[in-house]
Amino acid sequence: MTGRISYTEEKMNNIKLQVQKLIGIVNELEADFPGRHFTLDGHLVGSIGEVMAAYYYGVELYTASAVAHDGEVDGKKVQIKISQQDNIVINHEPEYLIVLYLNKGGNIYEVYNGPGKEPWENASKRDSHNNRHMMVNKLMELDKAVCDDERISAIHTIEKMRPEYKNKKNRKS
């Protein structure tokens, strides 16, 4: 695990402010180059999700790029995923899974919080590397069946994802 870092509301507000700036840049680039998508993805968004999970749930993060799990809390190993799109990808079945959603306003929502078995087994698509692809809508449905005692307890309030919070696709060509 990494050294103790203080995950404060002030730091989370700063992340939101900085992400909003990045999203503004993305919007400008997409306006200048119609038909091109400049989504924030990969390590940048993944790291945003991990520090947000550390703040909201008290997850102690492992060193970046750890296999299968990103950290743990209360002895539970947790995989953390975040998306701005309609799906997520998981490479290994996690013990616990927290899926967050980043909308274009820089807001973070909880999509799924619970054991990793159900999402892993209900993945809609598997690719040649055995990565499992799951739709955000499916994860929201699976989340409804998770009992409160099977969730990672939030230490800061986080709003549940709703379909109307999804980022709208820009269909310009």
Buried (B, 14 or more C-beta within 10 A) or exposed (E): EEEEEEBEEEBBEEBBEEBBEBBEEBEEEBEEEEEEEBEBEEEEBBBBBBBBBBBBBBBBBBEEEEEBBBBBBEEBBBBBBBBBBBBBBBEBBBBBBBBBBBBBEBEBBBBBBBBBEBBBEBBEEEEEEEEBBBBBBBBBEBBEEBEEEEBBEBBEEBEBBEEEBBBEEBEEE
